[in-house]
């Protein structure tokens, strides 16, 4: 069964090296996923150098990016191997880890002279851990309450061993040295660990069926999230200087390429790329700080 992470991966375009011509002096690599890790590290430096010089959307840029993804899949397999004993399918874990690899490639700055391996592994592990966090619980629950549920389960076992077969809220609160309100909050949050089937019929009484649970759930309006993001971005955009704000508007509002923006502003494509990356990083950090 396809997971949400797998769908995200397909949407991002899990790379398979295309038959595009190599970009400039880049070598043609037909089976990049078979490149040995040692050779992959050496070749990745070359591909990253050229990737920053190529225009997005071109066949050459896509070839360089896809080859980087394929050459570094061994990093994903290495990170995924840490979770081999979990209940999740290894294919799903690798797919999720590949999303992290793609994000690392898109955000890596070779001018900082960092090793890509060191940069990428935290992204890969972060995506995998987020996948476990989001799929273990049926609904999103704050980490504090997830940990409280584990502590309460352990407390139940200890109290049961002491002869208290069904400890009350007061018993749990005293054992854990917590307030009763906090224990009640943990009990309520624990309901998010298991989900009921949306196809279960609703009992209307008298043996009558009141439809399905799914019929009682409203639809989420995707425009709400967009509106919230735009509202949060507005003051952050106002903090950018006029040139950066104009570049953001042309790139994401008018959907101009970096080369077209450079021609309009009298800048090189590389200069536009650096300015765009800096502005996006500033906006991203601002959004995360507010979140």
C-alpha positions as CSV (number, residue, x, y, z in Angstrom):
1,X,0.0,0.0,0.0
2,X,1.4,3.4,-1.0
3,X,2.4,5.6,1.9
4,X,2.1,9.4,2.0
5,X,5.9,9.6,2.0
6,X,6.0,7.4,-1.2
7,X,3.5,9.8,-2.9
8,X,5.6,12.8,-1.9
9,X,8.7,11.1,-3.3
10,X,6.9,10.4,-6.6
11,X,5.7,14.0,-6.7
12,X,9.3,15.3,-6.2
13,X,10.4,13.1,-9.0
14,X,12.6,10.3,-7.7
15,X,15.6,10.4,-10.0
16,X,16.6,8.0,-12.6
17,X,19.4,9.3,-14.8
18,X,17.8,10.4,-18.0
19,X,19.3,10.1,-21.5
20,X,20.1,13.8,-21.5
21,X,23.5,14.8,-22.8
22,X,26.2,15.4,-20.1
23,X,26.5,19.1,-19.1
24,X,29.7,20.5,-20.4
25,X,32.7,18.5,-19.0
26,X,30.5,16.2,-16.9
27,X,31.1,12.5,-17.6
28,X,28.2,10.4,-18.9
29,X,27.2,7.9,-16.1
30,X,24.5,5.4,-17.2
31,X,24.2,3.5,-14.0
32,X,24.9,6.1,-11.4
33,X,23.4,4.0,-8.5
34,X,26.1,1.5,-9.1
35,X,29.0,3.9,-8.5
36,X,31.1,2.9,-5.5
37,X,30.8,5.3,-2.5
38,X,34.4,6.4,-2.8
39,X,34.0,7.3,-6.4
40,X,30.6,8.9,-5.7
41,X,32.3,11.4,-3.2
42,X,34.8,12.4,-5.8
43,X,32.3,12.7,-8.7
44,X,29.8,14.5,-6.5
45,X,32.2,17.5,-6.1
46,X,32.5,17.8,-9.8
47,X,28.7,17.5,-10.4
48,X,27.9,20.1,-7.6
49,X,30.3,22.6,-9.1
50,X,28.6,22.3,-12.5
51,X,25.1,22.1,-11.0
52,X,25.5,25.6,-9.6
53,X,26.5,27.0,-13.0
54,X,23.5,25.4,-14.9
55,X,20.1,27.0,-15.4
56,X,17.2,25.3,-13.7
57,X,14.8,23.4,-16.0
58,X,17.3,22.6,-18.6
59,X,18.2,19.0,-19.6
60,X,21.7,19.5,-18.5
61,X,20.7,20.7,-15.0
62,X,18.3,17.8,-14.7
63,X,21.0,15.4,-15.7
64,X,23.4,16.7,-13.1
65,X,20.8,16.7,-10.3
66,X,19.5,13.3,-11.1
67,X,23.0,11.8,-11.3
68,X,23.8,13.3,-7.9
69,X,20.7,11.6,-6.4
70,X,21.5,8.2,-7.9
71,X,25.2,8.3,-7.0
72,X,24.4,9.1,-3.3
73,X,21.6,6.5,-2.8
74,X,24.1,4.5,-0.8
75,X,23.8,7.2,1.9
76,X,20.1,6.5,2.1
77,X,20.6,2.8,2.4
78,X,23.2,3.3,5.1
79,X,20.9,5.5,7.2
80,X,17.9,3.2,6.6
81,X,19.8,0.2,7.8
82,X,19.7,1.6,11.3
83,X,15.9,1.0,11.3
84,X,16.0,-2.5,9.9
85,X,14.3,-4.0,13.0
86,X,11.3,-1.7,12.9
87,X,7.8,-2.7,11.8
88,X,7.9,-0.4,8.8
89,X,8.7,-1.8,5.3
90,X,12.3,-1.1,4.4
91,X,11.3,0.1,0.9
92,X,9.1,2.8,2.6
93,X,12.0,3.8,4.8
94,X,14.4,4.1,1.8
95,X,11.8,6.1,-0.1
96,X,11.4,8.6,2.8
97,X,15.2,8.8,3.2
98,X,15.5,9.6,-0.5
99,X,13.3,12.6,0.0
100,X,15.8,13.8,2.6
101,X,18.7,13.2,0.1
102,X,16.9,15.3,-2.5
103,X,16.4,18.1,-0.1
104,X,20.1,17.9,0.9
105,X,21.2,18.1,-2.7
106,X,18.9,21.1,-3.4
107,X,20.3,23.0,-0.4
108,X,23.9,22.0,-0.5
109,X,26.4,24.9,-1.0
110,X,29.7,23.6,-2.3
111,X,31.3,27.0,-1.7
112,X,31.2,26.4,2.1
113,X,33.6,23.5,1.6
114,X,31.7,21.0,3.7
115,X,31.6,17.3,2.9
116,X,28.3,16.5,1.3
117,X,28.1,13.2,3.2
118,X,28.3,15.1,6.5
119,X,25.7,17.6,5.3
120,X,23.3,15.0,3.8
121,X,23.0,12.3,6.5
122,X,21.2,14.6,9.1
123,X,18.6,15.4,6.4
124,X,18.1,11.8,5.5
125,X,17.8,10.7,9.2
126,X,15.5,13.6,9.9
127,X,13.0,12.6,7.2
128,X,13.1,9.0,8.4
129,X,12.5,9.9,12.0
130,X,9.7,12.3,11.0
131,X,8.2,9.5,9.1
132,X,8.2,7.2,12.1
133,X,6.8,10.0,14.3
134,X,4.0,10.7,11.9
135,X,3.0,7.1,11.1
136,X,3.3,5.6,14.5
137,X,0.5,7.8,15.8
138,X,-2.8,8.0,14.1
139,X,-3.0,11.8,14.6
140,X,-0.3,14.3,15.3
141,X,0.4,14.6,19.1
142,X,3.1,16.8,20.7
143,X,6.2,14.9,21.7
144,X,5.7,15.8,25.3
145,X,2.4,13.9,25.3
146,X,3.8,11.0,23.4
147,X,6.4,10.6,26.1
148,X,3.8,11.0,28.8
149,X,1.8,8.1,27.3
150,X,4.8,5.9,27.5
151,X,5.4,6.9,31.1
152,X,1.8,6.3,32.0
153,X,1.8,2.8,30.5
154,X,4.9,2.0,32.5
155,X,3.2,3.4,35.7
156,X,0.2,1.2,35.0
157,X,2.4,-1.9,34.9
158,X,4.2,-1.0,38.1
159,X,0.9,-0.2,40.0
160,X,-0.7,-3.4,38.7
161,X,2.3,-5.4,39.9
162,X,1.7,-3.8,43.3
163,X,-1.9,-5.0,43.4
164,X,-3.7,-2.0,42.0
165,X,-5.3,-3.6,38.9
166,X,-6.9,-0.5,37.5
167,X,-5.2,2.6,38.8
168,X,-7.2,5.8,39.0
169,X,-6.1,9.2,37.7
170,X,-5.1,10.1,41.2
171,X,-3.0,6.9,41.5
172,X,-1.2,7.7,38.3
173,X,-0.7,11.3,39.2
174,X,0.8,10.4,42.6
175,X,3.0,7.7,41.1
176,X,4.3,10.0,38.3
177,X,4.4,13.1,40.6
178,X,2.2,15.0,38.2
179,X,-1.0,17.0,38.5
180,X,-4.2,15.2,37.7
181,X,-5.0,17.6,34.9
182,X,-1.7,16.6,33.2
183,X,-2.5,12.9,33.5
184,X,-6.0,13.5,32.1
185,X,-4.4,15.3,29.2
186,X,-2.1,12.4,28.6
187,X,-5.0,9.9,28.7
188,X,-7.0,12.0,26.1
189,X,-3.9,12.3,23.9
190,X,-3.4,8.5,24.1
191,X,-6.5,8.1,22.1
192,X,-4.6,9.4,19.1
193,X,-2.4,6.3,19.1
194,X,-5.0,4.1,17.4
195,X,-7.6,5.1,14.9
196,X,-11.1,3.8,14.2
197,X,-12.0,2.8,10.7
198,X,-13.7,5.5,8.6
199,X,-15.8,2.7,7.1
200,X,-17.3,1.7,10.4
201,X,-21.1,2.2,10.4
202,X,-22.5,4.7,12.9
203,X,-25.2,3.1,15.1
204,X,-28.3,5.3,15.0
205,X,-30.1,3.1,17.6
206,X,-32.8,0.5,17.2
207,X,-30.6,-1.5,14.9
208,X,-30.6,1.3,12.4
209,X,-27.5,2.4,10.6
210,X,-26.7,6.1,10.6
211,X,-24.2,6.0,7.8
212,X,-20.4,5.8,8.0
213,X,-18.0,7.6,10.3
214,X,-16.4,9.1,7.1
215,X,-19.7,10.9,6.4
216,X,-19.4,12.8,9.6
217,X,-16.0,14.3,8.8
218,X,-15.7,17.6,6.9
219,X,-13.3,18.2,4.1
220,X,-10.1,20.2,4.6
221,X,-9.9,23.3,2.5
222,X,-6.3,23.4,1.0
223,X,-6.7,27.1,0.4
224,X,-6.6,27.7,4.2
225,X,-3.0,26.6,4.5
226,X,-2.0,28.7,1.5
227,X,-3.8,31.7,3.0
228,X,-2.0,31.2,6.4
229,X,1.4,30.9,4.6
230,X,0.8,34.0,2.6
231,X,-0.3,35.9,5.7
232,X,2.9,34.8,7.5
233,X,5.1,35.7,4.6
234,X,3.8,39.2,4.1
235,X,5.7,40.9,6.9
236,X,8.8,38.8,6.1
237,X,8.8,39.9,2.5
238,X,8.5,43.5,3.7
239,X,11.8,43.1,5.5
240,X,13.7,42.3,2.3
241,X,15.3,45.0,0.3
242,X,13.7,46.2,-2.9
243,X,15.9,44.2,-5.2
244,X,15.5,40.9,-3.3
245,X,11.7,41.4,-3.1
246,X,11.6,42.1,-6.8
247,X,13.6,39.0,-7.6
248,X,11.2,36.9,-5.5
249,X,8.2,38.4,-7.3
250,X,9.7,37.7,-10.7
251,X,10.8,34.2,-9.9
252,X,7.7,32.9,-8.0
253,X,5.0,35.4,-9.0
254,X,5.8,35.9,-12.7
255,X,7.6,32.5,-13.0
256,X,10.6,34.0,-14.8
257,X,13.8,31.9,-15.1
258,X,16.9,33.0,-13.4
259,X,18.4,34.0,-16.8
260,X,15.4,36.2,-17.6
261,X,15.7,37.9,-14.2
262,X,19.4,38.4,-14.8
263,X,18.7,40.0,-18.2
264,X,16.1,42.3,-16.7
265,X,18.2,43.5,-13.8
266,X,21.6,43.4,-15.5
267,X,23.0,40.6,-13.4
268,X,24.5,37.2,-14.2
269,X,22.4,34.1,-13.7
270,X,24.9,33.0,-11.0
271,X,24.4,36.3,-9.1
272,X,20.7,36.0,-9.4
273,X,20.9,32.4,-8.1
274,X,22.9,33.5,-5.0
275,X,20.5,36.4,-4.3
276,X,17.5,34.1,-4.7
277,X,19.0,31.5,-2.4
278,X,19.8,34.1,0.3
279,X,16.4,35.6,0.1
280,X,14.6,32.2,0.3
281,X,16.8,31.2,3.2
282,X,15.9,34.4,5.1
283,X,12.2,33.8,4.5
284,X,12.4,30.1,5.5
285,X,14.2,31.0,8.7
286,X,11.6,33.6,9.5
287,X,8.7,31.2,8.9
288,X,10.4,28.5,11.1
289,X,11.1,31.0,13.9
290,X,7.4,32.0,13.9
291,X,6.3,28.4,13.8
